[in-house]
Amino acid sequence: MKTTPLPQLGQRTLFPDLQSRVYLAHAAVSPVSTPVRAAVNAVLDDYARLGVGAFPPWIAQRLRLKEVIARLIHAEADDLALVQSTTAGLMALALCLDWKPGDRVVLTRGEFPANVTPWQQAAKQFGLEIVWLPQPQPEAIDVWLDALRIALRAGRVRVVAVSAVQFQTGLQMPLATIGALCQAHDAEFVVDAVQAFGAVPLNVREMGIDYVACGAHKWCNSLEGAGFLYVAPHRIAALQPRMAGWLSHEDGLLFLFRGAGLLLHDRPIRQRADFLEIGNLSTASFAAMGAAVDLLEALGIQAIFNHVQPILDALEAGLLARGFTSMRATDPALRSCTLSILPPQGVDVLSLYKLLTADGIATSVPDGYLRLAPHWPNTVDEAAVVLDAVDAALQNLAAA
Ligand SMILES: Cc1ncc(COP(=O)(O)O)c(C=O)c1O
């Protein structure tokens, strides 16, 4: 019988078809592992064989998935809703908070738009005011924190929404400090965790986080179409079910399985985060996410973070020696698993990126930065391979 090998930090054996020589684009889209592929195939096989009979076991799988996610962020499974993406989670929140006209939403320049557009739309719908903070700089986080303090002291701040890790610089935001400030000023703290979950430890309790929205296709090592929204238990009662569907009701499924007389249109909407699971979700994507989080839990998020830092150290040192500028914070507490760099003057980042890609080094280039994002299957030895490829690319560009 074929058994699935246990995951090991620094081993690519679960990614046998990955073509890149070195894969450093986990902050963009992750390749999927053998167990994730097997889970999706199992869904398809079950639906092919059983049709509707496949539905109940895979619903049960989602409940298990929530338990694992909950353990990974130090929450309870009941405080999670499964949603299709980071954006879907943030949009649900922006729509369902019990806004009062004039409420303020604090946003940050340079944020990924997923954590901006829903708030801007809510501002138009509900008469809210957006307050902008400057883009946080890795070596000057106090400037951003001071701006946050000023905004909070000015009053009427209902929501502070930030990404746990800034997508273009890799700066890990000081979440516990922000959470404490929000609590002190009675503001609600929303975190977009898609650049963190899977590689950077998160603890919603210790960090004072009220809501987390996260998709699965980056550091979670899974597929698009799956994600979660965490709602702190004391925030549930105030959410308005402006986004609700047939699967938002208490016992809303019973009429399909338990005979006549149960099709009621006045069943209450659940006062639980999962009221936001409004209708059917992608079984395949959540099966994939289930297999992916099992791997992450087996490896341990802190262990993954610790494994990646020496890889980033080696890459950063080599690139600094070649005249690159690093955006990685010197304060270890503000680091993530992403290293963003700017090439030496005169080197076009897109041309460099294309040459690296052609040479089998997968990276990404958000907002003009070259972003190197290794994860648990990467190794320190790969840094030398990447640096050789960078040398070759720089020579190529210089000769052009
Ligand atoms: C910080 C951040 N938020 C959100 C997203 C994407 O959101 P979604 O999962 O809704 O596509 C990305 C990248 O794609 C991101 O870097």
The ligand as a Gaussian input file, in Angstrom:
#p B3LYP/6-31G(d) Opt

LIG

0 1
 C       -2.413000      41.293000       1.593000
 C       -3.265000      40.622000       0.545000
 N       -4.596000      40.555000       0.715000
 C       -5.393000      39.928000      -0.171000
 C       -4.873000      39.342000      -1.315000
 C       -5.780000      38.632000      -2.262000
 O       -7.071000      38.502000      -1.792000
 P       -8.049000      37.367000      -2.311000
 O       -7.700000      36.106000      -1.572000
 O       -9.377000      37.845000      -1.974000
 O       -7.849000      37.263000      -3.797000
 C       -3.487000      39.415000      -1.540000
 C       -2.830000      38.832000      -2.731000
 O       -3.365000      38.342000      -3.691000
 C       -2.670000      40.058000      -0.586000
 O       -1.343000      40.112000      -0.748000

